């Protein structure tokens, strides 16, 4: 990662793109000197949200941005798709809830692993 690479984007259109998103997050968290536990949390969250973007949202993208407030350094990940959105985001973050198509923990787990998150309400449409 070059010193001027503070933001970027990757497409999420295939299984290979999911692997690429995980690999990118691994490189970024290592460069930021995250602990092994925090690296694992970020990589797992990126993997789960990338898969949801592809499977439930029909594909989309992951944007990333390095953060630095002068005291702490961090990583912001943004996942966007053109799917139907999540009708009830509060319900989607409830323990045990699933849309019926899978195990259902991705949004809830990723939300819990982050220091801040923003899950927009339905409809979550990508800008044209």
N, C-alpha and C positions, 0 to 999 in steps of 0.2 A: 504494500500500500504506500503510495507516495504521500509526501507531506501535505500537498495541496488537495488531496482527495478527501474532501470533507462531506461530500454527499454523492448520491448516485441512485440508479434504478436498475432493476432487473425484471424481465417479463416472467410471468407465471402462466405458461400455456401447455406445459408437459411435465411428466415425472422428472425429466432431466433438469427442468427449471427449478423444481423443488430441491433437488440435490444442490444445484448451483446457489440457491438462496441460503441453504445451510452452510455451504462452504464459505460464502461471502461473510456471513455473520460470524463464523469461526475466526476468519482472518481479522475482521474488525474488532472483535472482543479481545483477541490476543494482542493486537496493536494497542488497544486501550488498557492493557494489563489488568483485565478483569480476573478475579479469582477463578479457579477451575469450576467451582460450583456455579458462579454467576455466568460463566461462559456456557455451561451446560443448560442453564435455565433459558438463556437468550436463544441458543441454537434450537432447543426443543420448542420454544414458543414460535420461533420463525418457521420451523418445519411444520408444526400443526396449523398455523395460520396460512402458510403457503398452500398446504394441502386443501384447507377449507376454501381458499380463494379459487383454486382450480376445480375441485369437486362440486362445491355448492354454488359457487359464483360464476362458473363457466370460464374461468381464466381471468387474468388481470395483471397486476404487477406489485412489486415490493419496492418502495423507496426507502432509502436510509439516509441518516444525517448524523454526523458526529457532533456532540454537544460539549461545550466547555464554558462554565460560568466563572472560571478563574480559581475555583476551589475544587470542584469535582468535574470529572469527565464522564460522558455517557453516550448512549447510542439510542436514537429514535428510529423505530421501524414503522412504516405506514403501509398497510395492505389495502388494495382497492380492486374491486371487481365490478362487473356489470350485471350481477345476479339480482334476484328479486329483493334482496335485503333481509333483515331479520325483523319480523313483525313486532316482537316484544323483547327488546334488548334486556330488560330487567329479568324476565323469565329465562332468557338464554344464559344468564349468569348465575342461575339458581342451581345448587347442588342436585344432581340426579336428573336434570332436565336434558332431553335429547330431542332433536327434530324428528327422530324415528329412523333416520338413515345411518346412524352410527352410534358410537359410544357417547358423544356429546360433550367431552370435557375440554375441547380445544380453546374456546373463547374464555371459559371460566378459568382454566389453568393459566393461560397467557395473561389474563387480567391480573391474577394473583401474583404472578412473577414480576410484574412491572411496578415501578414506583409511581407511574401515572399511566392512565390509558383513557382513550376516548372511543367508545363504541357508538357510532352515530345511530339515531333512531331510523326506522323504516320510513320511506324507502331510501336505501343507501345506493345512490346512482353515481357512477363515475362521470367526471366532467367530459364533455364531448371534445 
